């Protein structure tokens, strides 16, 4: 058997400086369970925190040794010592915060926004334009790009291990936690969970030429929603088809057995890869997996291993990319301008549901400014 020794590049490139002063807006579960854990592990400098609930901010600050707690997010962004903003709030609030933050461009150098960047493409576009005009680096926390199996798959694709790609699929049988704030939205699954898969397809294969989506309500989700259980397909100009089934019903509840997972598969003319995302096991340590076969290494399965996980370790990568971009005056890997194409794809998928047709991505991309 031929030896496999390719560096799969699953570890994030770290900035030269780790003492950039990060101000965090938000103190919810994603901040406590992922952002701050990852930053502590990476040695980043969490300088301050603010949220709507100061006692909750104080609790996070005490656990992660954050020296400054503010009464309001407005107070935090005006602190001249804050250099990097880490925003983790509902998507309909991010535009307001960014609009105020860019006024402090003398000291704020970079902003990491939570995904989705906004409720729709128009609001996302406003956020990107505000940061571009202020000269502030903008990154979006599309952290599935830093899941270890997806990162490794991207490296294999870049080295042409599978030849011309024919088909890619994601099969999700898992139940996301729908936060309380989502009850006031009608865009649900694709904007808040499927966005990971949508952005991952773009990360791996680029922009699709056209998309098609179908949906039905999720019986477990009692509040109004357009999209519960969804299936959507990307078609590419070069023939690639990428499709995801996002089943958020997945488990019928007490009295039945669980069978929950997220699995992906990519097939090409010269090989294929399969993997499983470990996230459904969170907060337990669920390792993502990858195995592949390729004509480059005939007649064998290769199964690389690692000891890091998507939640929380991927969050090192999203912040590290922003810090590197600030240091080197480059675009972050998941920059706001790129993320607009993910938001345009989501808008196209919702249009596909509404009008019951296949939608060309150009129909929504034309709305970019």
C-alpha positions as CSV (number, residue, x, y, z in Angstrom):
1,X,0.0,0.0,0.0
2,X,1.2,3.5,-0.8
3,X,1.9,5.8,2.1
4,X,-0.4,8.8,2.9
5,X,1.5,11.7,4.4
6,X,-0.4,14.8,3.2
7,X,-0.9,17.6,5.8
8,X,-4.7,17.9,6.0
9,X,-4.4,21.5,7.4
10,X,-7.1,21.0,10.0
11,X,-5.4,23.3,12.5
12,X,-6.1,27.1,12.2
13,X,-3.3,29.4,11.3
14,X,-2.6,31.5,14.4
15,X,-1.9,35.2,14.5
16,X,1.6,36.4,15.5
17,X,0.0,38.4,18.3
18,X,-2.4,36.7,20.7
19,X,-3.0,39.7,22.9
20,X,-5.4,41.6,20.7
21,X,-8.0,42.9,23.1
22,X,-11.3,41.2,22.3
23,X,-14.6,42.7,23.5
24,X,-17.5,40.2,23.5
25,X,-21.1,41.2,23.0
26,X,-23.4,38.4,24.3
27,X,-23.3,36.0,27.1
28,X,-25.4,33.1,26.0
29,X,-24.7,29.4,25.6
30,X,-22.6,29.7,22.4
31,X,-20.4,32.3,24.1
32,X,-20.0,30.3,27.3
33,X,-19.7,26.9,25.8
34,X,-17.7,27.6,22.6
35,X,-16.3,31.1,22.0
36,X,-14.7,31.6,25.4
37,X,-13.6,28.0,25.8
38,X,-11.8,28.2,22.4
39,X,-10.3,31.6,23.1
40,X,-8.9,30.3,26.4
41,X,-7.5,27.2,24.8
42,X,-5.9,29.3,22.0
43,X,-4.4,31.9,24.4
44,X,-6.5,34.8,23.0
45,X,-7.1,37.9,25.1
46,X,-10.7,38.2,26.2
47,X,-10.7,41.8,27.5
48,X,-14.3,42.7,28.1
49,X,-17.9,41.5,27.9
50,X,-21.4,43.0,27.7
51,X,-24.9,41.6,27.2
52,X,-28.5,42.5,28.0
53,X,-28.1,40.8,31.4
54,X,-25.1,42.1,33.4
55,X,-25.3,39.3,36.0
56,X,-24.9,36.7,33.2
57,X,-22.0,38.7,31.8
58,X,-20.4,38.7,35.2
59,X,-20.8,35.0,35.5
60,X,-19.0,34.4,32.1
61,X,-16.4,37.0,33.1
62,X,-15.7,35.2,36.4
63,X,-15.4,31.8,34.7
64,X,-13.0,32.9,32.0
65,X,-11.1,35.7,33.8
66,X,-12.4,38.5,31.6
67,X,-11.3,41.7,33.5
68,X,-14.0,44.2,32.2
69,X,-17.8,43.9,32.4
70,X,-19.9,46.7,30.9
71,X,-23.5,47.7,31.6
72,X,-24.3,48.0,27.9
73,X,-22.8,46.9,24.6
74,X,-22.7,50.6,23.7
75,X,-20.3,51.2,26.6
76,X,-18.1,48.3,25.5
77,X,-17.7,49.5,21.9
78,X,-16.7,53.0,23.1
79,X,-13.9,51.7,25.3
80,X,-10.8,52.8,23.4
81,X,-8.9,49.7,24.6
82,X,-11.2,47.3,22.7
83,X,-9.6,46.3,19.4
84,X,-11.7,43.4,18.2
85,X,-15.5,42.9,18.5
86,X,-16.9,39.4,19.0
87,X,-20.7,39.7,18.4
88,X,-23.0,36.9,19.3
89,X,-26.5,38.2,19.3
90,X,-29.7,37.4,17.3
91,X,-29.3,38.2,13.6
92,X,-31.9,41.0,13.6
93,X,-29.8,42.9,16.1
94,X,-26.3,42.7,14.5
95,X,-26.9,45.5,12.0
96,X,-27.7,48.0,14.8
97,X,-24.5,47.0,16.7
98,X,-22.3,47.2,13.6
99,X,-23.7,50.6,12.7
100,X,-22.6,51.9,16.0
101,X,-19.3,50.0,16.1
102,X,-18.0,51.4,12.8
103,X,-18.1,54.9,14.3
104,X,-15.3,53.8,16.6
105,X,-12.9,52.9,13.8
106,X,-10.0,54.7,15.5
107,X,-9.7,51.7,17.9
108,X,-11.9,48.8,16.5
109,X,-9.9,46.9,13.9
110,X,-12.0,43.8,13.3
111,X,-15.5,42.5,13.9
112,X,-16.5,38.8,14.1
113,X,-20.3,38.5,13.6
114,X,-22.3,35.4,14.4
115,X,-24.0,33.6,11.6
116,X,-26.4,34.3,10.1
117,X,-25.0,37.7,9.4
118,X,-28.6,39.1,9.2
119,X,-32.2,38.1,8.5
120,X,-31.8,38.6,4.8
121,X,-29.4,39.7,2.0
122,X,-30.2,43.4,2.2
123,X,-29.4,43.7,5.8
124,X,-26.3,41.6,5.5
125,X,-25.2,43.8,2.6
126,X,-25.6,46.9,4.8
127,X,-23.3,45.4,7.4
128,X,-20.6,44.6,4.8
129,X,-20.7,48.0,3.3
130,X,-20.5,49.7,6.7
131,X,-17.3,47.8,7.6
132,X,-15.8,48.3,4.1
133,X,-16.4,52.0,4.3
134,X,-14.8,52.2,7.8
135,X,-11.8,50.0,6.8
136,X,-12.7,47.5,9.5
137,X,-12.1,43.8,8.9
138,X,-15.4,41.8,9.0
139,X,-15.6,38.0,9.5
140,X,-18.6,35.8,9.9
141,X,-18.6,32.8,12.3
142,X,-19.5,30.1,9.7
143,X,-17.6,27.7,11.9
144,X,-18.5,24.4,10.1
145,X,-15.7,25.4,7.7
146,X,-13.4,24.6,10.7
147,X,-14.9,21.3,11.5
148,X,-12.0,18.9,11.2
149,X,-13.5,16.5,8.7
150,X,-14.7,19.4,6.5
151,X,-11.3,21.0,6.7
152,X,-9.5,17.8,5.8
153,X,-12.0,17.2,2.9
154,X,-11.2,20.6,1.5
155,X,-7.5,19.9,1.5
156,X,-8.1,16.6,-0.3
157,X,-10.2,18.4,-2.9
158,X,-7.6,21.0,-3.4
159,X,-5.1,18.2,-4.1
160,X,-7.4,16.6,-6.6
161,X,-7.7,13.3,-4.7
162,X,-11.1,12.5,-6.2
163,X,-10.8,13.8,-9.7
164,X,-13.8,15.5,-11.2
165,X,-16.6,15.7,-8.6
166,X,-19.9,14.2,-9.5
167,X,-22.1,14.3,-6.3
168,X,-21.9,15.6,-2.8
169,X,-24.5,14.9,0.0
170,X,-25.2,15.8,3.6
171,X,-27.7,13.7,5.6
172,X,-28.7,15.4,8.9
173,X,-30.8,13.5,11.4
174,X,-30.5,15.8,14.4
175,X,-32.5,18.2,16.6
176,X,-31.1,21.7,16.9
177,X,-31.9,23.8,19.9
178,X,-34.2,26.6,18.6
179,X,-33.5,29.6,20.7
180,X,-36.4,31.7,22.1
181,X,-35.6,34.7,19.8
182,X,-36.3,32.5,16.7
183,X,-40.0,32.5,17.6
184,X,-40.4,35.9,16.1
185,X,-39.0,34.8,12.8
186,X,-40.6,32.7,10.1
187,X,-37.3,31.8,8.4
188,X,-36.1,28.9,10.5
189,X,-34.1,25.8,9.5
190,X,-32.1,27.0,6.4
191,X,-31.3,30.3,8.0
192,X,-30.2,29.0,11.3
193,X,-29.1,25.4,10.9
194,X,-29.0,24.6,7.2
195,X,-26.8,27.7,6.8
196,X,-23.9,25.5,7.9
197,X,-24.4,23.0,5.1
198,X,-25.2,25.8,2.6
199,X,-22.0,27.6,3.4
200,X,-20.0,24.4,3.5
201,X,-21.1,23.5,-0.1
202,X,-19.9,26.9,-1.1
203,X,-16.6,26.5,0.8
204,X,-16.0,23.1,-1.0
205,X,-17.3,23.8,-4.5
206,X,-18.0,27.5,-4.9
207,X,-21.2,29.2,-5.9
208,X,-23.9,27.0,-7.5
209,X,-25.5,28.1,-10.7
210,X,-29.0,27.3,-9.5
211,X,-30.8,25.9,-6.4
212,X,-34.0,24.1,-5.6
213,X,-35.6,23.6,-2.2
214,X,-38.6,21.9,-0.7
215,X,-39.9,21.8,2.9
216,X,-42.6,20.7,5.3
217,X,-43.3,21.9,8.8
218,X,-41.5,20.2,11.7
219,X,-44.2,18.7,14.0
220,X,-42.0,19.4,17.1
221,X,-41.7,23.1,16.4
222,X,-45.0,24.7,17.4
223,X,-44.3,28.3,16.5
224,X,-44.9,29.6,12.9
225,X,-42.1,28.7,10.5
226,X,-41.7,28.5,6.7
227,X,-39.1,25.8,6.7
228,X,-38.9,22.9,9.2
229,X,-37.7,19.7,7.6
230,X,-35.9,20.8,4.4
231,X,-34.3,19.3,1.3
232,X,-32.3,21.5,-1.0
233,X,-30.1,20.8,-4.0
234,X,-27.3,22.9,-5.6
235,X,-26.5,22.5,-9.3
236,X,-23.2,23.7,-10.6
237,X,-22.2,24.9,-14.1
238,X,-19.6,22.1,-14.2
239,X,-22.2,19.4,-13.5
240,X,-21.6,18.9,-9.8
241,X,-24.8,18.2,-7.8
242,X,-24.8,18.8,-4.0
243,X,-27.8,18.0,-1.9
244,X,-28.7,18.1,1.8
245,X,-31.6,16.6,3.7
246,X,-32.0,18.4,7.0
247,X,-34.3,16.3,9.2
248,X,-35.0,18.1,12.5
249,X,-37.7,15.7,13.5
250,X,-35.2,12.8,13.7
251,X,-36.4,11.4,17.1
252,X,-40.0,10.8,18.0
253,X,-39.5,11.3,21.7
254,X,-40.0,9.2,24.9
255,X,-40.7,5.6,24.1
256,X,-38.6,5.4,20.9
257,X,-34.9,5.0,20.3
258,X,-32.6,7.7,19.0
259,X,-30.7,7.5,15.8
260,X,-29.2,11.0,15.3
261,X,-26.2,12.0,13.2
262,X,-24.9,14.2,10.5
263,X,-23.1,12.3,7.7
264,X,-21.6,13.6,4.4
265,X,-20.3,12.0,1.3
266,X,-18.4,13.3,-1.8
267,X,-18.0,11.2,-4.9
268,X,-15.7,11.9,-7.9
269,X,-14.4,10.1,-11.0
270,X,-11.2,9.0,-9.2
271,X,-12.4,8.4,-5.6
272,X,-14.8,9.2,-2.8
273,X,-14.9,10.4,0.8
274,X,-17.4,9.9,3.6
275,X,-17.5,11.4,7.1
276,X,-19.6,12.1,10.1
277,X,-19.9,15.3,12.1
278,X,-19.5,14.9,15.8
279,X,-21.7,17.9,16.8
280,X,-24.9,16.0,17.7
281,X,-23.0,14.5,20.7
282,X,-22.2,18.0,22.1
283,X,-21.6,18.8,25.0
284,X,-19.9,15.4,25.0
285,X,-16.7,15.3,23.0
286,X,-17.9,14.0,19.6
287,X,-15.1,13.6,17.1
288,X,-15.9,14.1,13.4
289,X,-14.6,11.4,11.2
290,X,-13.3,11.0,7.6
291,X,-12.4,8.0,5.4
292,X,-11.6,8.1,1.8
293,X,-10.5,6.0,-1.2
294,X,-8.6,7.4,-4.2
295,X,-6.7,6.1,-7.2
296,X,-3.7,8.0,-5.7
297,X,-3.6,5.3,-3.1
298,X,-5.2,2.3,-4.8
299,X,-7.3,-0.4,-3.2
300,X,-7.5,1.0,0.3
301,X,-9.5,3.1,2.7
302,X,-7.5,5.8,4.4
303,X,-8.9,7.1,7.8
304,X,-7.0,10.0,9.3
305,X,-7.7,10.8,13.0
306,X,-7.4,13.8,15.3
307,X,-8.3,14.8,18.8
308,X,-10.1,18.1,18.3
309,X,-13.8,18.7,17.8
310,X,-16.1,21.1,15.9
311,X,-17.6,22.5,19.1
312,X,-15.7,24.3,20.6
313,X,-12.3,23.9,18.8
314,X,-13.5,25.3,15.5
315,X,-14.1,28.6,17.1
316,X,-10.4,29.1,17.4
317,X,-10.2,29.2,13.7
318,X,-12.9,31.8,13.0
319,X,-11.3,34.2,15.5
320,X,-7.7,33.4,14.4
321,X,-8.6,34.1,10.8
322,X,-9.9,37.6,11.7
323,X,-6.8,38.4,13.8
324,X,-4.5,37.3,11.0
325,X,-6.4,39.5,8.6
326,X,-6.0,42.5,11.0
327,X,-2.3,41.8,11.3
328,X,-1.6,41.4,7.6
329,X,-4.2,43.8,6.2
330,X,-5.8,40.9,4.2
331,X,-9.4,39.6,4.0
332,X,-10.4,37.1,6.7
333,X,-11.1,33.6,5.2
334,X,-14.8,33.9,6.0
335,X,-15.0,37.6,5.2
336,X,-18.3,39.5,5.0
337,X,-18.1,40.0,1.2
338,X,-17.8,36.2,0.7
339,X,-20.6,35.5,3.2
340,X,-23.0,37.7,1.1
341,X,-22.9,34.9,-1.4
342,X,-24.0,32.4,1.3
343,X,-26.8,34.9,2.2
344,X,-27.8,35.2,-1.5
345,X,-27.9,31.4,-1.8
346,X,-30.3,31.3,1.3
347,X,-32.5,34.0,-0.2
348,X,-32.6,32.0,-3.5
349,X,-33.6,28.8,-1.5
350,X,-36.5,30.7,0.2
351,X,-37.5,32.0,-3.1
352,X,-37.5,28.5,-4.5
353,X,-39.9,27.4,-1.7
354,X,-42.1,30.4,-2.2
355,X,-42.5,30.1,-5.9
356,X,-42.1,26.3,-6.1
357,X,-39.3,26.4,-8.8
358,X,-35.6,26.2,-9.4
359,X,-33.9,29.6,-8.9
360,X,-30.8,30.8,-10.5
361,X,-28.3,32.3,-8.0
362,X,-27.9,35.3,-10.3
363,X,-31.5,36.3,-9.5
364,X,-30.5,37.1,-5.9
365,X,-26.8,38.0,-6.5
366,X,-28.0,40.9,-8.6
367,X,-29.2,42.6,-5.4
368,X,-25.7,43.0,-4.0
369,X,-24.2,46.4,-3.9
